[in-house]
């Protein structure tokens, strides 16, 4: 049965990609590197410098995130290595325990044969005792031994008969003692063997439970490694995009710097030319004034009409404008109901969803019990592809008559049951936790009827 969409198993703090997208939008805006005046180019350069600085901070943040991912990956791999080693050790212990159980079962088979022989001996002795009892009863009840003695013909015969009676009595006593001893031995062997086999099976079941929890932890660590690898790949792509944007901004910045330098040089050249023209005009004016003075003192009657001219040097402008069914089940855990069977916004993904069960929350160590008797279908970590993705450590129980229950987000390593095991209502199956898609400690509890999720409220 598919219990829900698969989602990431671990939530780590990370830098959002919104800043990167915003920077990309700014960078994609056309930059007029041939602006009409220096003021416009200076403003554009300042804007690009600020964008480049923001992108560099984004690159630093992404690099820090990559370093954290590397650290987390190394930690998860170390945990996976440790869990794998523990699984190997547990498998070895389980193999030894199975061999002990098999050996004890062989001993029990051998003991059964011995018991069969012993039972036959007891049966035969019982027949002898019964025969003897009938003989005593036929010959006169408990006085038969006395009758044998009284029938002696003489003293020698009396002694012989007395010895015979003594042998018979002793034989009867030995038979009775042997009967009691064998019966006790039979009971002791049966009790000891059954007790030892029960202890071995109990230890084997405990080892299998430990193995199941370790296998679940291994699945969880493998899932984390996959999640971290995907996150690392995405972060590397974002870093590469930022690096590309930084390169474009640097290129635009250099182009504007060159244009600004060229504009300043052109402005200086124009100023120098204007100054040179003004100097030449001043010299020409002085020469004209000198010539006019000379004609004024000359005896010539002719009048000189002063020829004057002026030259005004215009400095280039540097200004400009800027642009820019009740009672069937019991409550599986103590706590308060924080979310019911309804539509809601997922607190982890932020997406609208249909919540298919109840969330029961509580602090501390809270035991989770089977809501009803049934058979365990699954007990382990809900890895992607398992049908239990997002539930963390989860148990599913089939109760028959089309009813199933699911218990999600339990504490790692706390599961007390394995698949195939029969459980009773109220039996402890694990501890409340916050594994999988979870924002805090709680139990996610579902009831399914004929494969369809139903509201648990009427059934509790």
C-alpha positions as CSV (number, residue, x, y, z in Angstrom):
1,X,0.0,0.0,0.0
2,X,1.3,3.4,-0.9
3,X,1.2,5.6,2.2
4,X,2.2,9.0,0.7
5,X,4.6,10.9,-1.4
6,X,8.3,10.6,-0.6
7,X,10.0,13.7,0.8
8,X,13.5,14.5,2.2
9,X,14.4,12.9,5.5
10,X,16.5,15.6,7.1
11,X,16.1,19.4,7.2
12,X,19.4,21.5,7.2
13,X,19.6,25.3,7.2
14,X,20.7,26.6,3.9
15,X,21.0,29.9,2.0
16,X,18.0,30.6,-0.2
17,X,18.3,30.9,-4.0
18,X,16.1,33.9,-4.2
19,X,19.0,36.3,-3.8
20,X,20.7,34.5,-6.7
21,X,17.7,34.9,-8.9
22,X,17.3,38.5,-8.0
23,X,20.9,39.2,-8.9
24,X,20.5,37.4,-12.2
25,X,17.6,39.6,-13.1
26,X,19.7,42.7,-12.3
27,X,22.6,41.4,-14.3
28,X,20.4,40.6,-17.3
29,X,19.4,44.3,-17.5
30,X,21.2,46.0,-20.4
31,X,24.1,48.2,-19.3
32,X,24.9,51.3,-21.4
33,X,28.7,51.2,-21.3
34,X,28.7,54.2,-23.8
35,X,26.6,56.5,-21.7
36,X,26.4,60.1,-22.8
37,X,28.3,61.6,-19.8
38,X,30.7,60.6,-17.0
39,X,28.1,61.1,-14.3
40,X,25.8,58.4,-15.9
41,X,28.7,56.0,-16.3
42,X,29.9,56.6,-12.6
43,X,26.4,55.7,-11.4
44,X,26.2,52.6,-13.6
45,X,29.6,51.5,-12.3
46,X,28.6,52.0,-8.7
47,X,25.4,49.8,-9.3
48,X,27.5,47.0,-11.0
49,X,30.0,47.1,-8.2
50,X,27.3,46.7,-5.6
51,X,25.8,43.8,-7.6
52,X,29.2,42.1,-7.9
53,X,29.7,42.5,-4.1
54,X,26.3,40.9,-3.5
55,X,27.1,38.0,-5.8
56,X,30.5,37.5,-4.1
57,X,28.7,37.2,-0.8
58,X,26.4,34.7,-2.3
59,X,29.3,32.7,-3.6
60,X,30.9,32.7,-0.1
61,X,27.6,31.6,1.4
62,X,27.3,28.8,-1.2
63,X,30.9,27.7,-0.5
64,X,30.1,27.6,3.2
65,X,27.0,25.5,2.4
66,X,29.1,23.1,0.3
67,X,31.6,22.8,3.1
68,X,28.8,22.0,5.6
69,X,27.4,19.4,3.1
70,X,30.8,17.8,2.9
71,X,31.0,17.7,6.7
72,X,27.5,16.3,7.0
73,X,28.2,13.6,4.3
74,X,31.4,12.5,6.1
75,X,29.4,12.2,9.4
76,X,26.6,10.2,7.7
77,X,29.2,7.9,6.0
78,X,30.9,7.3,9.4
79,X,27.6,6.5,10.9
80,X,26.7,4.2,8.0
81,X,30.1,2.4,8.4
82,X,29.4,1.9,12.1
83,X,25.9,0.7,11.5
84,X,27.1,-1.7,8.7
85,X,29.7,-3.1,11.1
86,X,27.1,-3.6,13.8
87,X,24.8,-5.3,11.3
88,X,27.6,-7.7,10.4
89,X,28.3,-8.4,14.1
90,X,24.6,-8.9,14.7
91,X,24.3,-11.3,11.7
92,X,27.2,-13.3,13.2
93,X,25.5,-13.4,16.6
94,X,22.2,-14.4,14.9
95,X,23.9,-17.2,13.0
96,X,25.4,-18.5,16.2
97,X,22.1,-18.3,18.0
98,X,20.3,-20.1,15.2
99,X,22.9,-22.8,15.3
100,X,22.3,-23.1,19.1
101,X,18.6,-23.3,18.5
102,X,19.1,-26.0,15.9
103,X,21.5,-27.9,18.1
104,X,19.0,-27.7,21.0
105,X,16.2,-28.9,18.7
106,X,18.4,-31.9,17.8
107,X,19.0,-32.6,21.5
108,X,15.2,-32.4,22.0
109,X,14.7,-35.0,19.2
110,X,17.3,-37.2,20.9
111,X,15.6,-36.6,24.3
112,X,12.3,-37.5,22.8
113,X,13.7,-40.8,21.8
114,X,15.2,-41.3,25.3
115,X,11.8,-40.3,26.8
116,X,10.1,-42.8,24.6
117,X,12.4,-45.6,25.8
118,X,12.0,-44.3,29.4
119,X,8.2,-44.3,29.0
120,X,8.3,-47.9,27.7
121,X,10.4,-49.0,30.7
122,X,8.0,-47.2,33.1
123,X,5.1,-48.9,31.3
124,X,6.7,-52.3,31.6
125,X,7.5,-51.8,35.3
126,X,4.0,-50.6,35.8
127,X,2.7,-53.9,34.3
128,X,4.9,-55.9,36.7
129,X,3.7,-53.9,39.6
130,X,0.0,-54.3,38.5
131,X,0.6,-58.1,38.0
132,X,2.2,-58.3,41.4
133,X,-0.7,-56.4,43.0
134,X,-3.2,-58.7,41.3
135,X,-1.3,-61.8,42.6
136,X,-1.3,-60.4,46.1
137,X,-5.0,-59.6,45.9
138,X,-5.8,-63.2,44.5
139,X,-3.7,-64.9,47.2
140,X,-5.2,-63.1,50.1
141,X,-4.6,-59.4,49.9
142,X,-1.7,-58.1,51.9
143,X,-1.2,-61.4,53.9
144,X,0.3,-63.2,50.9
145,X,3.9,-62.9,52.1
146,X,2.8,-64.3,55.6
147,X,1.0,-67.2,53.9
148,X,4.2,-68.1,52.0
149,X,6.1,-68.3,55.3
150,X,3.4,-70.2,57.1
151,X,3.4,-72.9,54.4
152,X,7.0,-73.9,55.2
153,X,7.4,-77.6,55.9
154,X,10.3,-77.2,58.2
155,X,12.7,-74.6,59.6
156,X,15.1,-74.8,56.6
157,X,12.2,-74.3,54.3
158,X,11.0,-71.4,56.5
159,X,14.5,-69.8,56.1
160,X,14.4,-70.2,52.4
161,X,10.9,-68.9,52.1
162,X,11.9,-65.9,54.4
163,X,14.8,-65.1,52.1
164,X,12.6,-65.4,49.1
165,X,10.0,-63.0,50.6
166,X,12.9,-60.6,51.4
167,X,14.1,-60.7,47.8
168,X,10.6,-60.1,46.5
169,X,9.9,-57.2,48.8
170,X,13.3,-55.7,48.0
171,X,12.6,-56.1,44.3
172,X,9.2,-54.5,44.7
173,X,10.8,-51.6,46.5
174,X,13.5,-51.2,43.9
175,X,10.9,-51.2,41.1
176,X,8.9,-48.6,42.9
177,X,12.0,-46.4,43.5
178,X,13.1,-46.8,39.9
179,X,9.6,-45.9,38.8
180,X,9.6,-42.7,40.9
181,X,13.2,-41.9,39.8
182,X,12.5,-42.4,36.1
183,X,9.3,-40.4,36.3
184,X,11.1,-37.5,38.0
185,X,14.0,-37.7,35.4
186,X,11.5,-37.7,32.6
187,X,9.8,-34.6,34.0
188,X,13.1,-32.8,34.7
189,X,14.4,-33.5,31.2
190,X,11.3,-32.2,29.6
191,X,11.1,-29.1,31.7
192,X,14.8,-28.3,31.3
193,X,14.8,-28.8,27.6
194,X,11.7,-26.7,27.0
195,X,13.0,-23.9,29.3
196,X,16.4,-23.9,27.5
197,X,14.7,-23.8,24.0
198,X,12.4,-21.0,25.1
199,X,15.4,-19.0,26.3
200,X,17.3,-19.6,23.1
201,X,14.3,-18.6,21.0
202,X,13.8,-15.5,23.1
203,X,17.4,-14.5,22.6
204,X,17.1,-15.2,18.8
205,X,14.0,-13.0,18.6
206,X,15.8,-10.1,20.5
207,X,18.8,-10.4,18.0
208,X,16.4,-10.3,15.1
209,X,14.7,-7.2,16.6
210,X,18.1,-5.5,17.0
211,X,19.0,-6.4,13.4
212,X,15.7,-4.9,12.1
213,X,16.5,-1.6,13.9
214,X,20.0,-1.6,12.5
215,X,18.8,-2.3,9.0
216,X,16.3,0.6,9.4
217,X,19.2,2.9,10.5
218,X,21.2,1.8,7.5
219,X,18.3,2.7,5.2
220,X,18.0,6.1,6.9
221,X,21.7,6.9,6.4
222,X,21.6,5.8,2.8
223,X,18.7,8.1,2.2
224,X,20.5,11.0,3.9
225,X,23.6,10.4,1.7
226,X,21.3,10.5,-1.4
227,X,19.7,13.7,-0.1
228,X,23.0,15.4,0.6
229,X,24.4,14.3,-2.8
230,X,21.4,15.9,-4.6
231,X,21.8,19.0,-2.4
232,X,25.5,19.2,-3.1
233,X,24.9,19.0,-6.9
234,X,22.2,21.7,-6.7
235,X,24.4,24.0,-4.6
236,X,27.4,23.5,-7.0
237,X,25.1,24.5,-9.9
238,X,24.0,27.6,-8.1
239,X,27.6,28.4,-7.3
240,X,28.6,28.0,-10.9
241,X,25.8,30.4,-11.9
242,X,26.9,33.0,-9.4
243,X,30.5,32.6,-10.7
244,X,29.3,33.2,-14.2
245,X,27.4,36.3,-13.1
246,X,30.4,37.6,-11.2
247,X,32.5,37.2,-14.4
248,X,29.9,39.2,-16.5
249,X,29.7,41.9,-13.9
250,X,33.5,42.2,-13.7
251,X,33.7,42.5,-17.5
252,X,31.0,45.2,-17.5
253,X,32.8,47.0,-14.7
254,X,36.1,47.0,-16.5
255,X,34.4,48.3,-19.7
256,X,32.8,51.2,-17.8
257,X,36.2,52.0,-16.1
258,X,37.8,52.1,-19.5
259,X,35.0,54.3,-20.9
260,X,35.1,56.6,-17.8
261,X,38.9,57.0,-18.2
262,X,38.5,57.7,-21.9
263,X,35.8,60.3,-21.1
264,X,38.0,62.0,-18.6
265,X,40.9,62.1,-21.0
266,X,38.6,63.5,-23.8
267,X,37.3,66.1,-21.4
268,X,40.8,67.1,-20.4
269,X,41.8,67.3,-24.1
270,X,38.9,69.6,-24.9
271,X,39.8,71.9,-21.9
272,X,43.4,72.1,-23.0
273,X,42.3,72.9,-26.6
274,X,39.9,75.6,-25.3
275,X,42.6,77.1,-23.2
276,X,45.0,77.1,-26.1
277,X,42.4,78.8,-28.4
278,X,41.7,81.4,-25.7
279,X,45.4,82.2,-25.4
280,X,45.8,82.5,-29.1
281,X,42.8,84.8,-29.3
282,X,44.2,86.9,-26.5
283,X,47.5,87.3,-28.3
284,X,45.8,88.2,-31.5
285,X,43.6,90.7,-29.7
286,X,46.7,92.3,-28.1
287,X,48.4,92.5,-31.5
288,X,45.3,94.2,-33.0
289,X,45.1,96.7,-30.1
290,X,48.8,97.5,-30.6
291,X,48.2,98.2,-34.3
292,X,45.3,100.4,-33.6
293,X,47.3,102.5,-31.1
294,X,50.0,103.0,-33.7
295,X,47.5,104.2,-36.3
296,X,46.0,106.7,-33.9
297,X,49.3,108.6,-33.6
298,X,50.0,108.4,-37.3
299,X,49.8,111.8,-39.4
300,X,47.7,110.1,-41.9
301,X,44.3,111.8,-42.3
302,X,42.5,108.7,-42.9
303,X,40.5,107.3,-40.1
304,X,40.9,103.8,-39.0
305,X,37.8,102.0,-38.3
306,X,38.7,99.7,-35.4
307,X,38.3,96.2,-36.4
308,X,37.5,94.3,-33.4
309,X,36.7,90.7,-32.9
310,X,36.1,88.5,-29.9
311,X,36.4,84.9,-29.2
312,X,34.6,83.3,-26.3
313,X,35.9,79.9,-25.2
314,X,33.2,77.6,-24.3
315,X,34.0,74.9,-21.8
316,X,32.4,71.7,-22.6
317,X,29.5,70.9,-20.3
318,X,30.0,68.2,-17.8
319,X,26.4,68.1,-16.4
320,X,23.7,65.7,-17.3
321,X,20.5,63.9,-16.1
322,X,20.6,60.5,-14.6
323,X,18.7,57.5,-16.1
324,X,18.0,54.5,-14.9
325,X,-17.1,3.5,14.1
326,X,-16.1,4.0,17.6
327,X,-14.3,1.9,20.2
328,X,-12.5,-0.5,17.9
329,X,-9.1,1.0,18.5
330,X,-7.4,2.6,21.5
331,X,-5.4,5.8,21.5
332,X,-1.9,4.8,20.4
333,X,0.0,7.4,22.5
334,X,-0.5,10.0,25.2
335,X,-0.4,13.6,24.1
336,X,-2.5,16.4,22.5
337,X,-4.1,16.3,19.1
338,X,-2.2,19.0,17.0
339,X,-3.5,18.1,13.6
340,X,-6.6,16.1,12.5
341,X,-7.9,14.4,9.4
342,X,-8.3,17.4,7.1
343,X,-6.8,19.6,4.4
344,X,-4.0,21.7,5.5
345,X,-0.7,23.5,4.6
346,X,2.2,21.1,5.1
347,X,4.5,22.6,7.8
348,X,7.6,21.3,6.2
349,X,7.0,21.8,2.4
350,X,4.6,24.7,2.8
351,X,2.3,23.1,0.1
352,X,-1.4,22.4,0.4
353,X,-2.1,18.7,1.1
354,X,-4.7,16.3,2.4
355,X,-3.7,15.2,5.9
356,X,-4.6,11.5,6.0
357,X,-4.4,10.9,9.8
358,X,-4.0,12.4,13.2
359,X,-0.9,14.1,14.8
360,X,-0.5,13.4,18.5
361,X,2.3,15.5,20.2
362,X,4.0,15.2,23.6
363,X,7.4,15.9,25.1
364,X,9.8,13.4,26.7
365,X,9.9,9.7,26.2
366,X,6.4,8.7,25.1
367,X,5.6,5.0,24.4
368,X,3.6,4.1,21.3
369,X,1.3,1.1,21.5
370,X,-0.7,-1.0,19.0
371,X,-4.2,0.5,18.7
372,X,-5.6,-3.0,18.2
373,X,-4.4,-6.6,18.0
374,X,-3.0,-7.7,14.6
375,X,0.0,-8.8,12.5
376,X,2.9,-6.4,11.8
377,X,3.2,-5.8,8.0
378,X,6.2,-3.4,8.1
379,X,8.6,-2.1,10.8
380,X,11.5,0.0,9.8
381,X,12.7,3.2,8.2
382,X,10.5,4.6,5.4
383,X,13.1,5.0,2.7
384,X,12.3,6.4,-0.8
385,X,10.7,3.7,-2.9
386,X,9.5,1.7,0.1
387,X,6.0,3.0,0.0
388,X,6.6,4.7,3.4
389,X,8.7,7.7,2.3
390,X,8.5,10.7,4.6
391,X,7.2,8.7,7.6
392,X,10.7,8.1,9.2
393,X,10.7,5.1,11.5
394,X,7.2,3.6,10.9
395,X,5.2,0.5,11.8
396,X,2.1,-0.8,9.8
397,X,-0.2,-3.3,11.4
398,X,-3.0,-5.4,9.7
399,X,-5.9,-6.0,12.0
400,X,-8.0,-8.1,9.6
401,X,-11.5,-7.3,8.3
402,X,-10.0,-4.7,5.9
403,X,-8.5,-2.5,8.7
404,X,-4.8,-1.4,8.9
405,X,-3.1,1.2,11.1
406,X,0.1,3.1,10.6
407,X,2.4,4.8,13.2
408,X,4.9,7.3,11.8
409,X,7.9,9.5,12.8
410,X,9.0,7.2,15.7
411,X,12.4,7.5,17.4
412,X,15.3,5.9,15.6
413,X,16.3,2.5,17.2
414,X,13.1,2.4,19.3
415,X,11.1,-0.2,17.3
416,X,10.1,-3.2,19.4
417,X,8.5,-5.3,16.7
418,X,9.4,-6.9,13.3
419,X,7.4,-7.7,10.2
420,X,5.4,-10.9,10.6
421,X,5.1,-10.6,14.4
422,X,1.6,-10.8,16.0
423,X,0.9,-8.0,18.5
424,X,-1.8,-7.5,21.1
425,X,-3.8,-4.3,21.6
426,X,-1.8,-2.0,23.9
427,X,1.5,-3.8,23.3
428,X,4.5,-1.4,23.1
429,X,5.8,-1.0,19.5
430,X,8.2,2.0,19.8
431,X,8.7,5.5,21.1
432,X,7.4,8.8,19.8
433,X,10.0,10.7,17.8
434,X,10.5,13.3,15.0
435,X,12.1,11.3,12.1
436,X,11.2,11.7,8.5
437,X,9.1,14.7,7.4
438,X,8.6,16.2,10.8
439,X,9.0,19.6,12.5
440,X,8.9,18.3,16.1
441,X,8.2,15.3,18.2
442,X,4.8,13.7,17.5
443,X,3.1,10.5,16.3
444,X,1.4,10.5,12.9
445,X,-1.4,7.9,13.2
446,X,-3.5,6.6,10.3
447,X,-6.4,4.1,10.0
448,X,-7.1,2.6,6.6
449,X,-10.3,0.7,5.8
450,X,-10.0,-1.5,2.6
451,X,-7.0,0.5,1.6
452,X,-8.7,3.9,2.0
453,X,-7.6,6.4,4.7
454,X,-10.4,7.2,7.2
455,X,-10.8,9.7,10.0
456,X,-9.5,8.0,13.2
457,X,-11.8,10.0,15.5
458,X,-14.9,7.8,15.3
459,X,-12.9,4.7,15.8
460,X,-11.1,5.7,19.1
